[in-house]
């Protein structure tokens, strides 16, 4: 199993600065995505489409990000990572702001396609930048900090977005996040140092995408990435609607739910980073997966479900944090620096493609039906099919640690053989 991280290993001030900047970029990127799902019922009612179709809105973003990841893999390693990141963030901010101008289900889908086309590459570039700046033995903690942006988005951003939607209408959060994206992009452009070290390595021009994805460790890692995304996003887009419609959870308390879950995630992500650096991704992922499966069983599969949505949501966010930091950290140890953006761009394509597929599958498994009998003060409709969605999510979750075990073993053996933590490019043909 993994050896403990060297006790004297510490972040430098420059490394911490890069991590903080990328965390702020990821905050906007993640907020843009996670904000849409809790607001789903608001704009479904405003634009007059079924709540069972909210998954298609999430799927539009992720499908577009998947295509953008495939396209970006052809050139992202050939330009300065800082320039590429700022361009992607401006595009993301523009697409998000346009979402506030949507007038129908179709136009909202179109704006989410635009946002996803830039959000996908932004994610890949953010992870590549952190991986370039931080050594492998500290990467779990670094990614725990960066992925903490998800927690902060849940703690601050989602409740703020829900409050804006309640006070000023569902369009206001889209405009607010778009403006925030422009501001963060400007700060990153001024403060982030140039990231051009990968351009000096000849392998950036020599290793082809076909060669990269043909290696067994890459194929298995991408399979792990796809399973992880599907296991989460077959369920996540529907949580808010399910709680409100089936469990009669008040709309005005949804922001508090994300606040508590986000606070739990802030703590658990930092703990996850330490656990991964200390004990490895495989062991940490087992703990996270067991927590997630337990919550899915008690909250969405069993009927009646767990009585406290707050406890359910806190457990879900905690388990997800442990699992996601485990897989993300291990994912960064597979590629060499000179192919890192290309590798991460393809990984982003897999992430978003799997998320889109999961969202679409969940929309197919769920049906909105009238409540029988009608009860005053309760939703007129309920969602049917959540146990099927939960069963699929649990099955996928249980497969993830198996793949992490194999990948982690491969990375350790290669490092022990002196090959370093990443893919060793083949020598040039002369």
N, C-alpha and C positions, 0 to 999 in steps of 0.2 A: 504494500500500500504506500501512498505518497509519504515522503519524509516531511517532517515539520519545516516550515519556512525558517530561514536563518533568523535568529532572534534579533540581530542587529540591523536587519534590513529595514530601511525607512524610505518614505517618499521624499524626494527633493522638493524644494519650493517650486521649481519649474514644472515638475510632474503634477503637483497638486493644482497649479494654476491651469494647466491644460485640462485636467480632469474636471475642475470646477466650470470651465467654459463649456466643455462638451456636455456636462450635466445640464447646464442652462439651455443649450440647444435641444437636448433630448426632452427637456421639460415641455417645450413648445411642441415638438414633434409628437410626443406621446399624448399631450393634452388635446391636440387636434383630433386624435383618433379616439381616445377614451371618452371625451366629452360627448360625442355623438350618440353613444349607446344609451346613457341615462336619459338623454333628451329625446330618445326615440319616440316615446308615446306623445310628447308635445307636438313634434312636427308631423307625426302621423295623423293626429287629430286636425291640425291646422291645414295640412295639404290633402286631407281626406283619402288616406289609404290605410290598409289593414295593418295592425300592429304585428301580425304574423310575418309581414314583409320587411320588418326593420333589418333583418339579417342581410337583405339585399343591399341596403345602404352601406353597411360595414363591408360587405363583399365587394362593392364597387371600388372602394378605396384600396383594399388589399389586392384585388385583381390587377388594378392599374399599377400598384407598387411592384407587383410580381413582374409584369412586362418591363417596367422601367429598370428593375434589377438586372434582367437579362440583357437589356440594351447597354446599361451602364458598365456591365462587366467587360465590355469590349474596349473601353477607353479610360476608366477611372484611375487605373494605375499609371497612366501616361501624363497626368497633370498634377499640379500642386493640390494637395488634399484641402487646404484652406480655401482656395478659390472655388473649388468644386462644391464644398460644403455651403459656403455663403450663397452661391447661385441656387443651390437646391432649396435652401431655407426661404429665399425670397419667393421662389415658385410655390412652395408650400403655403406661405402666408397669403399669396394672391388667391390660390385655389380655395383656401378656407374662407376668406372674406367673400368670395363669390357665392359661397354656400348660403350666406345671409340674404342673397337676392333671389334665391330659388322660388319659383311660383308653382311647382308641381313635383310629383314624385320623380318624373323623368329629368327635370332640370336639376333637382337635388342630386340625383345619380351622376349627372354630367359634371357637376362641380366637385364631387367626391373623386371622380376619375382624375380630374386635374390635380387635386391635392395629393392623391396617391402617387401620381407620376413623379412628383418631386420628393414626397415623404419617404419613399422606398430608398432611393439613393442617399438621402440625408442620413438615414439610419445606418446604412453600410459604411458611409464615410466616418460617422461619429465613432463607431466601434474600431475602425481601422486606425484612426488618429490616436485613440487611447492605447491600442495595442502597440503602435509605433513608439509611444512616449513612455510606456510603463513596462518594466521587465516582467517575465512570466511569473516569477515567484511572488509578485505583488499584485498580479492582475485580478485575482479574485476580489480583493478589497477595492481596487480601483473600479471594477465593473459594478461592485455593490454600491459604490457611491454614484456612478453614472445611472445605474438602473434605479437608484433611489429617486430619480426624477419621476418615475412612474408613481412612487408613493406620494411624493409632494404634489403631483398632479391630482392624485386622488384626495389628499388632505386639503389642499387649498384650491386647486384649479377646478375640479369637478363641482364641489359645493358652490364655488363662486359662479361657475357657468350655469348651474341649476338656479341659483338665486337671480342671476341676470335674466334667465329665461322666464322666471316667474314674475319678475318685476317689469321687464321691458319687452317681453315676447321672445319666442324661440330664435329669432334672427340675431339678437344682440350678442350671444356668446360667439357666434361665427365672426362677427366684426371685431370683437375684443381679442380673440386669439390671433386673427390676422394681423392686427396692429401690434400685438406683443411679438409676433414672429419677425416683423420688420425691425423692431427695436433690438431684439436679441441678435439678429443677423448683423446689424451695424456694430454692436459691441464685439462680436466674434471677429469681424473683419479688422477692427482696430487692434484688438488685444491678442488674438491668436497668432503665434509665430508661424512663418512659412513652414510647410510640411513637404519637403522635396527630397528627403534623403533616399527614398525608394527609387527615385528616377536615375540615380547613379549606378544601380545594379544592372548588369547586362541581362539578367534573367527576366526582367520586366518586359523585354522585347522578345525573349527566346521561348518562354513557356507559353504554349497555346492553351486556350480554354478547353479544347478537347482533351489535351493531355492532363490538365488539372482535374477535370471531373471524371477521368477514367480510373483514377487511383482508388483502391478499395476504401481507404480510410476516409476519403472525401465523400464517396457515395454513402457510406454508413453514417457519417456525420450529418450530411444533408437529410438522410432518412430520419435521424434523431430530431433534427430541427423541424421537419414537417410534422412528425408525430406530436412534438411538444406544442406547436401552434394549434394543430387540430384539436388536441385534447382540451385546450383552454377555450378556443373561440367557437367551438360547437355549442358552448354553453353561455359564455360571457355576454354576447349581444342581447340575450333574452332575459337576463336576470332582473333588470329593472321592471320590464313589462310583466313578468311572472309575479314578482312581489306585489305589484300594484293591483293586477287583475285577479290573480288566484288567491293571494294571501291577504288582500285588502290592506296592504301596507300604504300609509298615507303618502301622497306625492310630496307634501311639504317636508317629510322626514327623510327622503332619499338622500339629500345632501349630507345629513348627519351620518347616514349609513356609510357613505364613501369617506367621510371624515374619520370615523373609527377604523374602518378597514385600512385606510391609508396610513394612519398612525401605526397600526400593527405592522404594515408593510415596511415602513421606514425602519423600524427596529429590526425586523426579521431579515431585511436585505443586508444590513450591516453585519448582522450575525452570520448570515449565509456567506458573505465574502470571507470572513475569518475562518469559518468552518471549511470552506473549499480550499483555502490556502493551507490549512492545518491538516485536514483529513481527506481531501480529494473530492472531486465532483460526484463520484459514484455513491459514496456513503451519504453525502449531503442530500443527493437526489432521492435516495430511499426514504429519508425522513420526510422530505417535502411531498413526495408522491403519496405516502401513507396518510398524511394529513388531508391532502386534497381529495383523495378517494373517500375518506371517512365523511368529509363535509358533503360531497356530492351525494353519497348514499343517504345521509340523514336529512339533507335539505331539499333534494330534488327527486330522489328515487322513491324513498319511503313515503307513504301517506297514512296519516297526516305527517307533514314534514316537521323538522325541528321547529319548536315553537318560537324561538328567538331569532329573527333575521339578523340581528346585530351580531350574535355569537357565530352564526353561520358565515356571515360575510367576513368577520375577523379571521376565522379559521381558514377560509378559502384564500384570502389575501396572504396570510402567513405561509401556507403551504405552497402557493404559487411563487412567492418570493424565493423560498429555499430551492425549489425546483428550477426556476428560471436562471438564477445566478449560477447554479451548478452547470447547466448546459451552456450558458453563454461564455463562461470562463473557459471551459474545455474547448469550445468552438474556436476561441482565439488562439489556442495553442497548436492548431493544425497547420495553418499556412505560414510560409516564410514572409518577411516584411515586403519583399519586392512584388509579391502577388497578392498581398493582403486585401487591397481594396477590391480587386477583381473577385477574389474568393468571397469576401463579405457581401459584395453586390449580388453574387449568385446565391449566397445564403439568404440575403434579404428577399430575393425573388422566391426562394423556397418558402420562407416564412410567410410572406404575404399571399403566395399562391395557396398554401395550405390553409391559411386563415380564411381566404375567400371561399375555398371549397367547404370548409367547416361551417361558415356562416350560411352558405347556400343550402348545405345539407340540413342544417338545423331549421331553416325556413321550410324545407320540405317535410320535416318530421313533425312540425308544429301546425296546429290549426286553431283559428279563432272561432269560437262558437258562442251562441247566446247563453247567458247564465239561466239555468232552470232550477228552481223558480227565480224570477226577478226579485231582488231584495233592495229596498230603498236605501240609498246612500252607498251602495256597492257598485262596482263596475258592471256595465250591461253585458260585457263579454268576458270569457275566460279563455286561457290558452290550454289546449289539450295536446298531450304528447311529451310533456317534460320528462317523465320517467324514461322514455326511449332515448331522449337526448342525453340524459345523465348516464345511462348505461353505456352508451357509445363513448362518452367522455372518460368514464372510469376504465373501460377496456384499453383505450389508447394510453391513458396515464400509466397503467401498470407495465406497459411495454418499454417505457422510456429508460428506466434504470438499467435494463439489460443492455441496451445500446451504449449507454454511458460507460458501463463496465468494460465493454470491448474496446471502445475508443480510448479510454484512459489507459488501458493496458498497452495499446499500440504506441501511444505517445510516450509512456514511461520507458518502454523497451527501446524506442528510437533514441530518446535522450541518453539512456544508459550506454548505448552504442556510440555515442559521440555525434549523433546527427542533429542535435538541437531539437527544439520543441516543434518545429514546423516541417513542412514538406521540403525535401531536398531536391531542388531542380536537377534534371538530368543534364549531363555535360553537353555543351554545344557540339553539333556534328561538324567536323572539319573535312 
